[in-house]
Amino acid sequence: NVLPEHCRWMEKKELDKLLDTSDSLGGVELYNGCRVIHVPSYLRGLLAACQLRGRVEWKIIDDYMELVNHRHDENVQNDGSRIWIFACGAGIIQEGFFDEDARAKLPLQIVRGQSVELTITDESVPREAALCGKYVTPLLDHNRMLVGATQEFQEEAVSPRDLQEELKRKSYKLAPALWDKADIHRITCGYKVQSQRNNLGRVPIIGRLGKDWIFTGLSSRGLLYHAIYGEKLVDMIFASQGTQKDSEECPIAKQYPHLKWWK
């Protein structure tokens, strides 16, 4: 551990004993003011960095059909100056953006996750984070903590009562003071796209899908994977420019064969 004053790795044996389980993989405990990344702020900074390097436009499209129309516009498709990369979250997959044949080629799952926001009622409660499958993390509001998340594959969401019981049961020993001295403020719910597990674990899907390029399946590891796989995707695009060859035939894919695991 190169930063022992801010974090430590919790070994599987330690977590299994603490959480009374046998399926943990280890985890990270953060302390002494070390915080998790505030993703909206990070993304704003990432956009600003991209804008310094070239022409970048951030556009919010409320109607996804606008993208569908662009995608099927032959004039756009044949315009060599445009390359479409679809960094797909759960929304695009759920809304049927890809036709059935294309969607069937993607080994993906849509997973619902619910979390609870807790309002601390006692100043003695530590504002520390623990990440180990389930997570406990401080929010921007000094008195708020977030505990999550469920992994739900069924169509009907877990009820609020069952949700609270499940998260408390699975995270209480990580943060007993929090559960004992906090009130539930609200329940949050979101969806993620995760790739099917293979011999490499769950890794992103990048490459060419028809005439388009795709970047999806980052699941909850987007901050870890986005730069590494994003760079490789750009390399694949440049290596394939001017051809209609499948991305798995380009030199980058041959150099890193694991990138085509989903083909």
QUIMO-V775471 format. One record per backbone hydrogen bond with DSSP energy under -0.5 kcal/mol. CO is the residue of the C=O (numbers start at 1). NH is the residue of the N-H. If there is no record, write none. Layout:
co = (CO | CO)
nh = (NH | NH)
This chain:
co = (1 | 3 | 3 | 6 | 8 | 9 | 10 | 11 | 12 | 13 | 14 | 15 | 16 | 16 | 26 | 27 | 28 | 29 | 30 | 31 | 37 | 38 | 39 | 40 | 41 | 42 | 43 | 44 | 45 | 46 | 47 | 48 | 49 | 50 | 50 | 54 | 57 | 59 | 60 | 62 | 63 | 64 | 64 | 65 | 66 | 67 | 68 | 70 | 72 | 73 | 74 | 76 | 78 | 79 | 83 | 84 | 84 | 85 | 86 | 86 | 88 | 89 | 90 | 91 | 92 | 93 | 99 | 100 | 101 | 102 | 103 | 105 | 106 | 107 | 109 | 109 | 111 | 112 | 113 | 114 | 115 | 116 | 116 | 117 | 117 | 118 | 118 | 119 | 122 | 126 | 129 | 130 | 130 | 131 | 132 | 134 | 135 | 136 | 137 | 141 | 143 | 144 | 145 | 146 | 147 | 148 | 151 | 152 | 159 | 160 | 161 | 162 | 163 | 164 | 165 | 166 | 167 | 168 | 171 | 171 | 175 | 176 | 177 | 181 | 181 | 183 | 183 | 186 | 188 | 190 | 192 | 192 | 193 | 194 | 198 | 201 | 201 | 204 | 205 | 207 | 209 | 212 | 213 | 214 | 215 | 216 | 217 | 218 | 221 | 221 | 222 | 225 | 225 | 226 | 227 | 228 | 229 | 230 | 231 | 232 | 233 | 234 | 235 | 236 | 237 | 238 | 240 | 246 | 247 | 250 | 251 | 252 | 254 | 256 | 257 | 258 | 259 | 260)
nh = (4 | 6 | 7 | 31 | 29 | 11 | 27 | 15 | 16 | 17 | 18 | 19 | 20 | 21 | 25 | 10 | 131 | 8 | 129 | 34 | 39 | 42 | 43 | 44 | 45 | 46 | 47 | 48 | 49 | 50 | 51 | 52 | 53 | 53 | 54 | 56 | 59 | 61 | 62 | 64 | 66 | 67 | 68 | 69 | 70 | 71 | 72 | 73 | 74 | 77 | 78 | 79 | 80 | 82 | 85 | 86 | 213 | 87 | 88 | 215 | 217 | 93 | 94 | 95 | 97 | 96 | 103 | 104 | 105 | 105 | 106 | 107 | 108 | 196 | 111 | 194 | 192 | 152 | 190 | 150 | 188 | 118 | 147 | 185 | 186 | 120 | 145 | 183 | 125 | 128 | 30 | 132 | 136 | 28 | 134 | 132 | 148 | 130 | 146 | 144 | 120 | 139 | 118 | 137 | 116 | 135 | 153 | 112 | 163 | 164 | 165 | 166 | 167 | 168 | 169 | 170 | 171 | 172 | 174 | 175 | 179 | 180 | 181 | 121 | 122 | 119 | 185 | 117 | 115 | 113 | 111 | 194 | 219 | 109 | 201 | 198 | 203 | 206 | 216 | 214 | 212 | 209 | 86 | 207 | 88 | 205 | 195 | 221 | 224 | 225 | 226 | 229 | 230 | 230 | 231 | 232 | 233 | 234 | 235 | 236 | 237 | 238 | 239 | 240 | 241 | 241 | 243 | 249 | 250 | 254 | 255 | 256 | 257 | 259 | 260 | 261 | 206 | 263)
